[in-house]
Each structure stands twice: as C-alpha cells, then as structure tokens.
Amino acid sequence: MKLNPLDWRIESLKSVAEAYGLVQRQPGGSHVIFRHPNGAMLSVPARRPIKPIYIKKFVRLIEEGIAE
C-alpha cells in the first residue's frame, strides 16, 4: 500500500484493517470509518477506486495510530 497507493478498493482496506486490529463500521453506506485501538479514526469514502490520499492516511493510521 505504501509503494502503490493507486487502485485500492474498500474490501481490501477492510481486510487489512481486520488483520491489524482496527475496528470498522459503515454507518451510512457512503463512508467506512476505521478506528485504531488508541482511538484515532479515519473516514474513507467507499467509492472505487479510493483516492491515494486516503490510502496514505490509512497506512499512517495503521503504523502510527494517527489520522488527520
């Protein structure tokens, strides 16, 4: 994901989030909210493909528990 932030789909992000212990929810349908165990959250639009800026923020959330 770090090396290629292009052409990711929300299903892949959900799988990665589960593997890293992030909690996910999709309250309205258009966005998925990922939450790090430390409380940091990131809302990602569920459109396909996901824009690279969201992938970069998602990676940062996993690595550092920080989201903007």
N, CA, C and O atoms as a Tripos MOL2 file, in Angstrom:
@<TRIPOS>MOLECULE
protein
  272   271    68     0     0
PROTEIN
NO_CHARGES

@<TRIPOS>ATOM
      1 N           0.8250   -1.1890    0.0000 N.3       1 MET1
      2 CA          0.0000    0.0000    0.0000 C.3       1 MET1
      3 C           0.8720    1.2550    0.0000 C.2       1 MET1
      4 O           0.5480    2.2540   -0.6420 O.2       1 MET1
      5 N           1.9720    1.1830    0.7260 N.am      2 LYS2
      6 CA          2.8820    2.3280    0.7730 C.3       2 LYS2
      7 C           3.4910    2.5990   -0.5910 C.2       2 LYS2
      8 O           3.5780    3.7470   -1.0260 O.2       2 LYS2
      9 N           3.9090    1.5440   -1.2570 N.am      3 LEU3
     10 CA          4.6060    1.6920   -2.5270 C.3       3 LEU3
     11 C           3.6690    1.9810   -3.6870 C.2       3 LEU3
     12 O           4.0780    2.6030   -4.6670 O.2       3 LEU3
     13 N           2.4290    1.5460   -3.5950 N.am      4 ASN4
     14 CA          1.4770    1.7720   -4.6650 C.3       4 ASN4
     15 C           0.1120    2.1470   -4.0810 C.2       4 ASN4
     16 O          -0.7190    1.2680   -3.8520 O.2       4 ASN4
     17 N          -0.1340    3.4490   -3.8360 N.am      5 PRO5
     18 CA         -1.4050    3.8650   -3.2460 C.3       5 PRO5
     19 C          -2.5480    3.9860   -4.2520 C.2       5 PRO5
     20 O          -3.5980    4.5370   -3.9210 O.2       5 PRO5
     21 N          -2.3650    3.4830   -5.4710 N.am      6 LEU6
     22 CA         -3.3970    3.5930   -6.5020 C.3       6 LEU6
     23 C          -4.2380    2.3310   -6.6080 C.2       6 LEU6
     24 O          -3.7650    1.2260   -6.3400 O.2       6 LEU6
     25 N          -5.4830    2.5110   -6.9990 N.am      7 ASP7
     26 CA         -6.3950    1.4150   -7.3540 C.3       7 ASP7
     27 C          -6.7100    0.4320   -6.2310 C.2       7 ASP7
     28 O          -6.7710   -0.7740   -6.4680 O.2       7 ASP7
     29 N          -6.9080    0.9210   -5.0380 N.am      8 TRP8
     30 CA         -7.3300    0.0730   -3.9230 C.3       8 TRP8
     31 C          -8.8450    0.1430   -3.7960 C.2       8 TRP8
     32 O          -9.4540    1.1630   -4.1180 O.2       8 TRP8
     33 N          -9.4330   -0.9150   -3.3380 N.am      9 ARG9
     34 CA        -10.8790   -0.9710   -3.1190 C.3       9 ARG9
     35 C         -11.1650   -1.1240   -1.6230 C.2       9 ARG9
     36 O         -10.3280   -1.5920   -0.8500 O.2       9 ARG9
     37 N         -12.3570   -0.7170   -1.2520 N.am     10 ILE10
     38 CA        -12.7200   -0.7020    0.1690 C.3      10 ILE10
     39 C         -12.6620   -2.1110    0.7810 C.2      10 ILE10
     40 O         -12.3600   -2.2520    1.9660 O.2      10 ILE10
     41 N         -12.9450   -3.1370   -0.0030 N.am     11 GLU11
     42 CA        -12.8820   -4.5080    0.5200 C.3      11 GLU11
     43 C         -11.4660   -4.8570    0.9660 C.2      11 GLU11
     44 O         -11.2750   -5.5400    1.9720 O.2      11 GLU11
     45 N         -10.4760   -4.3830    0.2120 N.am     12 SER12
     46 CA         -9.0760   -4.6320    0.5760 C.3      12 SER12
     47 C          -8.7130   -3.9000    1.8570 C.2      12 SER12
     48 O          -8.0160   -4.4500    2.7100 O.2      12 SER12
     49 N          -9.1780   -2.6670    2.0010 N.am     13 LEU13
     50 CA         -8.9000   -1.9060    3.2160 C.3      13 LEU13
     51 C          -9.5270   -2.5860    4.4280 C.2      13 LEU13
     52 O          -8.9290   -2.6320    5.5030 O.2      13 LEU13
     53 N         -10.7300   -3.1110    4.2490 N.am     14 LYS14
     54 CA        -11.3940   -3.8120    5.3500 C.3      14 LYS14
     55 C         -10.5930   -5.0450    5.7720 C.2      14 LYS14
     56 O         -10.4700   -5.3210    6.9660 O.2      14 LYS14
     57 N         -10.0550   -5.7790    4.8190 N.am     15 SER15
     58 CA         -9.2530   -6.9660    5.1310 C.3      15 SER15
     59 C          -7.9750   -6.5980    5.8710 C.2      15 SER15
     60 O          -7.6090   -7.2510    6.8490 O.2      15 SER15
     61 N          -7.2980   -5.5570    5.4080 N.am     16 VAL16
     62 CA         -6.0710   -5.0930    6.0590 C.3      16 VAL16
     63 C          -6.3820   -4.5910    7.4620 C.2      16 VAL16
     64 O          -5.6480   -4.8830    8.4060 O.2      16 VAL16
     65 N          -7.4680   -3.8380    7.6000 N.am     17 ALA17
     66 CA         -7.8530   -3.3100    8.9120 C.3      17 ALA17
     67 C          -8.1030   -4.4440    9.9030 C.2      17 ALA17
     68 O          -7.6820   -4.3690   11.0570 O.2      17 ALA17
     69 N          -8.7750   -5.4730    9.4580 N.am     18 GLU18
     70 CA         -9.0490   -6.6200   10.3260 C.3      18 GLU18
     71 C          -7.7500   -7.2960   10.7590 C.2      18 GLU18
     72 O          -7.6030   -7.6870   11.9170 O.2      18 GLU18
     73 N          -6.8160   -7.4310    9.8300 N.am     19 ALA19
     74 CA         -5.5340   -8.0690   10.1380 C.3      19 ALA19
     75 C          -4.7270   -7.2760   11.1610 C.2      19 ALA19
     76 O          -3.9620   -7.8540   11.9330 O.2      19 ALA19
     77 N          -4.8950   -5.9520   11.1680 N.am     20 TYR20
     78 CA         -4.1330   -5.1010   12.0810 C.3      20 TYR20
     79 C          -4.9300   -4.6820   13.3150 C.2      20 TYR20
     80 O          -4.4580   -3.8580   14.0980 O.2      20 TYR20
     81 N          -6.1110   -5.2270   13.4970 N.am     21 GLY21
     82 CA         -6.8810   -4.9720   14.7070 C.3      21 GLY21
     83 C          -7.6280   -3.6540   14.7380 C.2      21 GLY21
     84 O          -7.9870   -3.1730   15.8130 O.2      21 GLY21
     85 N          -7.8680   -3.0610   13.5800 N.am     22 LEU22
     86 CA         -8.6530   -1.8440   13.5210 C.3      22 LEU22
     87 C         -10.1330   -2.2060   13.5000 C.2      22 LEU22
     88 O         -10.5420   -3.1860   12.8770 O.2      22 LEU22
     89 N         -10.9130   -1.4090   14.1830 N.am     23 VAL23
     90 CA        -12.3570   -1.6000   14.1910 C.3      23 VAL23
     91 C         -12.9150   -0.8220   13.0080 C.2      23 VAL23
     92 O         -12.4430    0.2740   12.7040 O.2      23 VAL23
     93 N         -13.9130   -1.3830   12.3440 N.am     24 GLN24
     94 CA        -14.5010   -0.7050   11.1950 C.3      24 GLN24
     95 C         -16.0120   -0.6830   11.3090 C.2      24 GLN24
     96 O         -16.6260   -1.5950   11.8630 O.2      24 GLN24
     97 N         -16.6000    0.3790   10.7730 N.am     25 ARG25
     98 CA        -18.0560    0.4410   10.7060 C.3      25 ARG25
     99 C         -18.4530    1.2770    9.5000 C.2      25 ARG25
    100 O         -17.7050    2.1440    9.0480 O.2      25 ARG25
    101 N         -19.6300    1.0020    8.9980 N.am     26 GLN26
    102 CA        -20.1320    1.7020    7.8240 C.3      26 GLN26
    103 C         -21.5510    2.1590    8.1390 C.2      26 GLN26
    104 O         -22.5200    1.5130    7.7410 O.2      26 GLN26
    105 N         -21.6710    3.2820    8.8590 N.am     27 PRO27
    106 CA        -22.9790    3.7090    9.3470 C.3      27 PRO27
    107 C         -23.9570    4.1470    8.2540 C.2      27 PRO27
    108 O         -25.1330    3.7880    8.3110 O.2      27 PRO27
    109 N         -23.4990    4.9090    7.2690 N.am     28 GLY28
    110 CA        -24.4270    5.4460    6.2780 C.3      28 GLY28
    111 C         -24.3530    4.7720    4.9320 C.2      28 GLY28
    112 O         -25.3050    4.8490    4.1550 O.2      28 GLY28
    113 N         -23.2670    4.1240    4.6350 N.am     29 GLY29
    114 CA        -23.1320    3.4510    3.3640 C.3      29 GLY29
    115 C         -22.1380    4.0950    2.4240 C.2      29 GLY29
    116 O         -21.5270    3.3970    1.6150 O.2      29 GLY29
    117 N         -21.9540    5.4100    2.5010 N.am     30 SER30
    118 CA        -21.0390    6.0570    1.5640 C.3      30 SER30
    119 C         -19.6090    6.1420    2.0880 C.2      30 SER30
    120 O         -18.6830    6.3710    1.3100 O.2      30 SER30
    121 N         -19.4140    5.9620    3.3910 N.am     31 HIS31
    122 CA        -18.0830    6.0080    4.0030 C.3      31 HIS31
    123 C         -17.9120    4.8300    4.9530 C.2      31 HIS31
    124 O         -18.8810    4.3170    5.5130 O.2      31 HIS31
    125 N         -16.6700    4.4160    5.1220 N.am     32 VAL32
    126 CA        -16.3300    3.4090    6.1260 C.3      32 VAL32
    127 C         -15.4150    4.0990    7.1200 C.2      32 VAL32
    128 O         -14.4690    4.7850    6.7330 O.2      32 VAL32
    129 N         -15.6990    3.9170    8.3990 N.am     33 ILE33
    130 CA        -14.8890    4.5340    9.4490 C.3      33 ILE33
    131 C         -14.0170    3.4560   10.0690 C.2      33 ILE33
    132 O         -14.5040    2.4310   10.5460 O.2      33 ILE33
    133 N         -12.7030    3.7170   10.0480 N.am     34 PHE34
    134 CA        -11.7300    2.8080   10.6580 C.3      34 PHE34
    135 C         -11.2330    3.4450   11.9440 C.2      34 PHE34
    136 O         -10.9230    4.6360   11.9720 O.2      34 PHE34
    137 N         -11.1560    2.6490   13.0200 N.am     35 ARG35
    138 CA        -10.6940    3.1710   14.3080 C.3      35 ARG35
    139 C          -9.5440    2.3300   14.8340 C.2      35 ARG35
    140 O          -9.6330    1.1060   14.9310 O.2      35 ARG35
    141 N          -8.4670    3.0150   15.1680 N.am     36 HIS36
    142 CA         -7.2790    2.3920   15.7610 C.3      36 HIS36
    143 C          -7.5830    2.1160   17.2350 C.2      36 HIS36
    144 O          -8.3880    2.8310   17.8310 O.2      36 HIS36
    145 N          -6.9660    1.1070   17.8350 N.am     37 PRO37
    146 CA         -7.1990    0.8370   19.2650 C.3      37 PRO37
    147 C          -6.9140    2.0320   20.1800 C.2      37 PRO37
    148 O          -7.4710    2.1120   21.2750 O.2      37 PRO37
    149 N          -6.0510    2.9630   19.7440 N.am     38 ASN38
    150 CA         -5.7630    4.1320   20.5850 C.3      38 ASN38
    151 C          -6.8250    5.2190   20.4540 C.2      38 ASN38
    152 O          -6.7310    6.2530   21.1150 O.2      38 ASN38
    153 N          -7.8430    4.9980   19.6030 N.am     39 GLY39
    154 CA         -8.9340    5.9520   19.4580 C.3      39 GLY39
    155 C          -8.8820    6.7990   18.1970 C.2      39 GLY39
    156 O          -9.8750    7.4440   17.8600 O.2      39 GLY39
    157 N          -7.7590    6.8210   17.4900 N.am     40 ALA40
    158 CA         -7.6550    7.5990   16.2510 C.3      40 ALA40
    159 C          -8.5890    6.9960   15.2010 C.2      40 ALA40
    160 O          -8.7080    5.7770   15.0860 O.2      40 ALA40
    161 N          -9.2480    7.8710   14.4370 N.am     41 MET41
    162 CA        -10.2030    7.3940   13.4400 C.3      41 MET41
    163 C          -9.9310    8.0010   12.0740 C.2      41 MET41
    164 O          -9.3390    9.0740   11.9600 O.2      41 MET41
    165 N         -10.3690    7.3000   11.0500 N.am     42 LEU42
    166 CA        -10.2580    7.7650    9.6730 C.3      42 LEU42
    167 C         -11.5170    7.3450    8.9220 C.2      42 LEU42
    168 O         -11.9090    6.1780    8.9410 O.2      42 LEU42
    169 N         -12.1440    8.3200    8.2590 N.am     43 SER43
    170 CA        -13.3170    8.0580    7.4450 C.3      43 SER43
    171 C         -12.8670    8.0020    5.9860 C.2      43 SER43
    172 O         -12.2290    8.9330    5.4930 O.2      43 SER43
    173 N         -13.2020    6.9000    5.2930 N.am     44 VAL44
    174 CA        -12.7830    6.6950    3.9080 C.3      44 VAL44
    175 C         -14.0210    6.5270    3.0330 C.2      44 VAL44
    176 O         -14.8720    5.6880    3.3270 O.2      44 VAL44
    177 N         -14.1360    7.3130    1.9620 N.am     45 PRO45
    178 CA        -15.2660    7.1090    1.0470 C.3      45 PRO45
    179 C         -15.2100    5.7030    0.4410 C.2      45 PRO45
    180 O         -14.1390    5.2160    0.0810 O.2      45 PRO45
    181 N         -16.3560    5.0720    0.3360 N.am     46 ALA46
    182 CA        -16.4070    3.6930   -0.1470 C.3      46 ALA46
    183 C         -16.4440    3.6120   -1.6700 C.2      46 ALA46
    184 O         -16.6930    2.5380   -2.2190 O.2      46 ALA46
    185 N         -16.2030    4.7170   -2.3580 N.am     47 ARG47
    186 CA        -16.1790    4.7040   -3.8270 C.3      47 ARG47
    187 C         -14.9830    3.9170   -4.3360 C.2      47 ARG47
    188 O         -14.0090    3.7030   -3.6140 O.2      47 ARG47
    189 N         -15.0720    3.4890   -5.5930 N.am     48 ARG48
    190 CA        -13.9680    2.7470   -6.1960 C.3      48 ARG48
    191 C         -13.4130    3.5150   -7.3570 C.2      48 ARG48
    192 O         -14.2000    4.1280   -8.0780 O.2      48 ARG48
    193 N         -12.1570    3.5350   -7.5950 N.am     49 PRO49
    194 CA        -11.0970    3.2160   -6.6340 C.3      49 PRO49
    195 C         -10.9500    4.3470   -5.6130 C.2      49 PRO49
    196 O         -11.3980    5.4700   -5.8470 O.2      49 PRO49
    197 N         -10.3330    4.0430   -4.5060 N.am     50 ILE50
    198 CA        -10.1360    5.0220   -3.4400 C.3      50 ILE50
    199 C          -8.9550    5.9130   -3.8000 C.2      50 ILE50
    200 O          -7.9310    5.4340   -4.2880 O.2      50 ILE50
    201 N          -9.1020    7.2040   -3.5580 N.am     51 LYS51
    202 CA         -8.0350    8.1550   -3.8860 C.3      51 LYS51
    203 C          -6.7870    7.8710   -3.0530 C.2      51 LYS51
    204 O          -6.8850    7.4680   -1.8950 O.2      51 LYS51
    205 N          -5.5970    8.0850   -3.6570 N.am     52 PRO52
    206 CA         -4.3320    7.7910   -2.9750 C.3      52 PRO52
    207 C          -4.1590    8.5000   -1.6320 C.2      52 PRO52
    208 O          -3.5210    7.9470   -0.7360 O.2      52 PRO52
    209 N          -4.7020    9.6970   -1.4650 N.am     53 ILE53
    210 CA         -4.5490   10.4100   -0.1850 C.3      53 ILE53
    211 C          -5.1710    9.6180    0.9670 C.2      53 ILE53
    212 O          -4.6440    9.6240    2.0790 O.2      53 ILE53
    213 N          -6.2890    8.9360    0.7050 N.am     54 TYR54
    214 CA         -6.9250    8.1280    1.7470 C.3      54 TYR54
    215 C          -6.1060    6.8840    2.0550 C.2      54 TYR54
    216 O          -6.0600    6.4430    3.2030 O.2      54 TYR54
    217 N          -5.4660    6.3190    1.0540 N.am     55 ILE55
    218 CA         -4.6150    5.1490    1.2690 C.3      55 ILE55
    219 C          -3.4150    5.5350    2.1310 C.2      55 ILE55
    220 O          -3.0370    4.8000    3.0430 O.2      55 ILE55
    221 N          -2.8190    6.6920    1.8390 N.am     56 LYS56
    222 CA         -1.6710    7.1650    2.6240 C.3      56 LYS56
    223 C          -2.0760    7.4180    4.0730 C.2      56 LYS56
    224 O          -1.3330    7.0780    4.9940 O.2      56 LYS56
    225 N          -3.2420    8.0080    4.2790 N.am     57 LYS57
    226 CA         -3.7280    8.2450    5.6470 C.3      57 LYS57
    227 C          -4.0470    6.9310    6.3510 C.2      57 LYS57
    228 O          -3.8270    6.7980    7.5550 O.2      57 LYS57
    229 N          -4.5610    5.9680    5.6070 N.am     58 PHE58
    230 CA         -4.8790    4.6580    6.1690 C.3      58 PHE58
    231 C          -3.6130    3.9440    6.6420 C.2      58 PHE58
    232 O          -3.5900    3.3640    7.7280 O.2      58 PHE58
    233 N          -2.5660    3.9900    5.8240 N.am     59 VAL59
    234 CA         -1.2810    3.3960    6.1970 C.3      59 VAL59
    235 C          -0.7350    4.0770    7.4420 C.2      59 VAL59
    236 O          -0.2270    3.4150    8.3470 O.2      59 VAL59
    237 N          -0.8410    5.3860    7.4870 N.am     60 ARG60
    238 CA         -0.3600    6.1380    8.6570 C.3      60 ARG60
    239 C          -1.1580    5.7610    9.9070 C.2      60 ARG60
    240 O          -0.5890    5.6450   10.9920 O.2      60 ARG60
    241 N          -2.4590    5.5710    9.7620 N.am     61 LEU61
    242 CA         -3.2960    5.1510   10.8930 C.3      61 LEU61
    243 C          -2.8290    3.7950   11.4270 C.2      61 LEU61
    244 O          -2.7420    3.5990   12.6390 O.2      61 LEU61
    245 N          -2.5310    2.8700   10.5270 N.am     62 ILE62
    246 CA         -2.0660    1.5460   10.9510 C.3      62 ILE62
    247 C          -0.7100    1.6370   11.6380 C.2      62 ILE62
    248 O          -0.5060    1.0600   12.7060 O.2      62 ILE62
    249 N           0.2180    2.3670   11.0180 N.am     63 GLU63
    250 CA          1.5930    2.4170   11.5440 C.3      63 GLU63
    251 C           1.7180    3.2240   12.8220 C.2      63 GLU63
    252 O           2.4190    2.8160   13.7480 O.2      63 GLU63
    253 N           1.0530    4.3540   12.8790 N.am     64 GLU64
    254 CA          1.2880    5.2710   13.9880 C.3      64 GLU64
    255 C           0.0640    5.5250   14.8600 C.2      64 GLU64
    256 O           0.1700    6.1260   15.9300 O.2      64 GLU64
    257 N          -1.0730    5.0750   14.4100 N.am     65 GLY65
    258 CA         -2.2970    5.3520   15.1490 C.3      65 GLY65
    259 C          -2.6930    6.8030   15.0440 C.2      65 GLY65
    260 O          -3.3260    7.3490   15.9480 O.2      65 GLY65
    261 N          -2.3200    7.4370   13.9340 N.am     66 ILE66
    262 CA         -2.6050    8.8650   13.7300 C.3      66 ILE66
    263 C          -3.4260    9.0170   12.4600 C.2      66 ILE66
    264 O          -3.1130    8.4150   11.4330 O.2      66 ILE66
    265 N          -4.4610    9.8140   12.5330 N.am     67 ALA67
    266 CA         -5.2250   10.1580   11.3360 C.3      67 ALA67
    267 C          -5.4910   11.6530   11.3600 C.2      67 ALA67
    268 O          -5.5940   12.2650   12.4230 O.2      67 ALA67
    269 N          -5.6010   12.2250   10.1820 N.am     68 GLU68
    270 CA         -5.8570   13.6650   10.0940 C.3      68 GLU68
    271 C          -7.3020   13.9230    9.7760 C.2      68 GLU68
    272 O          -7.7120   15.0780    9.6620 O.2      68 GLU68
@<TRIPOS>BOND
     1     1     2 1
     2     2     3 1
     3     3     4 2
     4     3     5 am
     5     5     6 1
     6     6     7 1
     7     7     8 2
     8     7     9 am
     9     9    10 1
    10    10    11 1
    11    11    12 2
    12    11    13 am
    13    13    14 1
    14    14    15 1
    15    15    16 2
    16    15    17 am
    17    17    18 1
    18    18    19 1
    19    19    20 2
    20    19    21 am
    21    21    22 1
    22    22    23 1
    23    23    24 2
    24    23    25 am
    25    25    26 1
    26    26    27 1
    27    27    28 2
    28    27    29 am
    29    29    30 1
    30    30    31 1
    31    31    32 2
    32    31    33 am
    33    33    34 1
    34    34    35 1
    35    35    36 2
    36    35    37 am
    37    37    38 1
    38    38    39 1
    39    39    40 2
    40    39    41 am
    41    41    42 1
    42    42    43 1
    43    43    44 2
    44    43    45 am
    45    45    46 1
    46    46    47 1
    47    47    48 2
    48    47    49 am
    49    49    50 1
    50    50    51 1
    51    51    52 2
    52    51    53 am
    53    53    54 1
    54    54    55 1
    55    55    56 2
    56    55    57 am
    57    57    58 1
    58    58    59 1
    59    59    60 2
    60    59    61 am
    61    61    62 1
    62    62    63 1
    63    63    64 2
    64    63    65 am
    65    65    66 1
    66    66    67 1
    67    67    68 2
    68    67    69 am
    69    69    70 1
    70    70    71 1
    71    71    72 2
    72    71    73 am
    73    73    74 1
    74    74    75 1
    75    75    76 2
    76    75    77 am
    77    77    78 1
    78    78    79 1
    79    79    80 2
    80    79    81 am
    81    81    82 1
    82    82    83 1
    83    83    84 2
    84    83    85 am
    85    85    86 1
    86    86    87 1
    87    87    88 2
    88    87    89 am
    89    89    90 1
    90    90    91 1
    91    91    92 2
    92    91    93 am
    93    93    94 1
    94    94    95 1
    95    95    96 2
    96    95    97 am
    97    97    98 1
    98    98    99 1
    99    99   100 2
   100    99   101 am
   101   101   102 1
   102   102   103 1
   103   103   104 2
   104   103   105 am
   105   105   106 1
   106   106   107 1
   107   107   108 2
   108   107   109 am
   109   109   110 1
   110   110   111 1
   111   111   112 2
   112   111   113 am
   113   113   114 1
   114   114   115 1
   115   115   116 2
   116   115   117 am
   117   117   118 1
   118   118   119 1
   119   119   120 2
   120   119   121 am
   121   121   122 1
   122   122   123 1
   123   123   124 2
   124   123   125 am
   125   125   126 1
   126   126   127 1
   127   127   128 2
   128   127   129 am
   129   129   130 1
   130   130   131 1
   131   131   132 2
   132   131   133 am
   133   133   134 1
   134   134   135 1
   135   135   136 2
   136   135   137 am
   137   137   138 1
   138   138   139 1
   139   139   140 2
   140   139   141 am
   141   141   142 1
   142   142   143 1
   143   143   144 2
   144   143   145 am
   145   145   146 1
   146   146   147 1
   147   147   148 2
   148   147   149 am
   149   149   150 1
   150   150   151 1
   151   151   152 2
   152   151   153 am
   153   153   154 1
   154   154   155 1
   155   155   156 2
   156   155   157 am
   157   157   158 1
   158   158   159 1
   159   159   160 2
   160   159   161 am
   161   161   162 1
   162   162   163 1
   163   163   164 2
   164   163   165 am
   165   165   166 1
   166   166   167 1
   167   167   168 2
   168   167   169 am
   169   169   170 1
   170   170   171 1
   171   171   172 2
   172   171   173 am
   173   173   174 1
   174   174   175 1
   175   175   176 2
   176   175   177 am
   177   177   178 1
   178   178   179 1
   179   179   180 2
   180   179   181 am
   181   181   182 1
   182   182   183 1
   183   183   184 2
   184   183   185 am
   185   185   186 1
   186   186   187 1
   187   187   188 2
   188   187   189 am
   189   189   190 1
   190   190   191 1
   191   191   192 2
   192   191   193 am
   193   193   194 1
   194   194   195 1
   195   195   196 2
   196   195   197 am
   197   197   198 1
   198   198   199 1
   199   199   200 2
   200   199   201 am
   201   201   202 1
   202   202   203 1
   203   203   204 2
   204   203   205 am
   205   205   206 1
   206   206   207 1
   207   207   208 2
   208   207   209 am
   209   209   210 1
   210   210   211 1
   211   211   212 2
   212   211   213 am
   213   213   214 1
   214   214   215 1
   215   215   216 2
   216   215   217 am
   217   217   218 1
   218   218   219 1
   219   219   220 2
   220   219   221 am
   221   221   222 1
   222   222   223 1
   223   223   224 2
   224   223   225 am
   225   225   226 1
   226   226   227 1
   227   227   228 2
   228   227   229 am
   229   229   230 1
   230   230   231 1
   231   231   232 2
   232   231   233 am
   233   233   234 1
   234   234   235 1
   235   235   236 2
   236   235   237 am
   237   237   238 1
   238   238   239 1
   239   239   240 2
   240   239   241 am
   241   241   242 1
   242   242   243 1
   243   243   244 2
   244   243   245 am
   245   245   246 1
   246   246   247 1
   247   247   248 2
   248   247   249 am
   249   249   250 1
   250   250   251 1
   251   251   252 2
   252   251   253 am
   253   253   254 1
   254   254   255 1
   255   255   256 2
   256   255   257 am
   257   257   258 1
   258   258   259 1
   259   259   260 2
   260   259   261 am
   261   261   262 1
   262   262   263 1
   263   263   264 2
   264   263   265 am
   265   265   266 1
   266   266   267 1
   267   267   268 2
   268   267   269 am
   269   269   270 1
   270   270   271 1
   271   271   272 2
@<TRIPOS>SUBSTRUCTURE
     1 MET1         2 RESIDUE 1 A MET
     2 LYS2         6 RESIDUE 1 A LYS
     3 LEU3        10 RESIDUE 1 A LEU
     4 ASN4        14 RESIDUE 1 A ASN
     5 PRO5        18 RESIDUE 1 A PRO
     6 LEU6        22 RESIDUE 1 A LEU
     7 ASP7        26 RESIDUE 1 A ASP
     8 TRP8        30 RESIDUE 1 A TRP
     9 ARG9        34 RESIDUE 1 A ARG
    10 ILE10       38 RESIDUE 1 A ILE
    11 GLU11       42 RESIDUE 1 A GLU
    12 SER12       46 RESIDUE 1 A SER
    13 LEU13       50 RESIDUE 1 A LEU
    14 LYS14       54 RESIDUE 1 A LYS
    15 SER15       58 RESIDUE 1 A SER
    16 VAL16       62 RESIDUE 1 A VAL
    17 ALA17       66 RESIDUE 1 A ALA
    18 GLU18       70 RESIDUE 1 A GLU
    19 ALA19       74 RESIDUE 1 A ALA
    20 TYR20       78 RESIDUE 1 A TYR
    21 GLY21       82 RESIDUE 1 A GLY
    22 LEU22       86 RESIDUE 1 A LEU
    23 VAL23       90 RESIDUE 1 A VAL
    24 GLN24       94 RESIDUE 1 A GLN
    25 ARG25       98 RESIDUE 1 A ARG
    26 GLN26      102 RESIDUE 1 A GLN
    27 PRO27      106 RESIDUE 1 A PRO
    28 GLY28      110 RESIDUE 1 A GLY
    29 GLY29      114 RESIDUE 1 A GLY
    30 SER30      118 RESIDUE 1 A SER
    31 HIS31      122 RESIDUE 1 A HIS
    32 VAL32      126 RESIDUE 1 A VAL
    33 ILE33      130 RESIDUE 1 A ILE
    34 PHE34      134 RESIDUE 1 A PHE
    35 ARG35      138 RESIDUE 1 A ARG
    36 HIS36      142 RESIDUE 1 A HIS
    37 PRO37      146 RESIDUE 1 A PRO
    38 ASN38      150 RESIDUE 1 A ASN
    39 GLY39      154 RESIDUE 1 A GLY
    40 ALA40      158 RESIDUE 1 A ALA
    41 MET41      162 RESIDUE 1 A MET
    42 LEU42      166 RESIDUE 1 A LEU
    43 SER43      170 RESIDUE 1 A SER
    44 VAL44      174 RESIDUE 1 A VAL
    45 PRO45      178 RESIDUE 1 A PRO
    46 ALA46      182 RESIDUE 1 A ALA
    47 ARG47      186 RESIDUE 1 A ARG
    48 ARG48      190 RESIDUE 1 A ARG
    49 PRO49      194 RESIDUE 1 A PRO
    50 ILE50      198 RESIDUE 1 A ILE
    51 LYS51      202 RESIDUE 1 A LYS
    52 PRO52      206 RESIDUE 1 A PRO
    53 ILE53      210 RESIDUE 1 A ILE
    54 TYR54      214 RESIDUE 1 A TYR
    55 ILE55      218 RESIDUE 1 A ILE
    56 LYS56      222 RESIDUE 1 A LYS
    57 LYS57      226 RESIDUE 1 A LYS
    58 PHE58      230 RESIDUE 1 A PHE
    59 VAL59      234 RESIDUE 1 A VAL
    60 ARG60      238 RESIDUE 1 A ARG
    61 LEU61      242 RESIDUE 1 A LEU
    62 ILE62      246 RESIDUE 1 A ILE
    63 GLU63      250 RESIDUE 1 A GLU
    64 GLU64      254 RESIDUE 1 A GLU
    65 GLY65      258 RESIDUE 1 A GLY
    66 ILE66      262 RESIDUE 1 A ILE
    67 ALA67      266 RESIDUE 1 A ALA
    68 GLU68      270 RESIDUE 1 A GLU
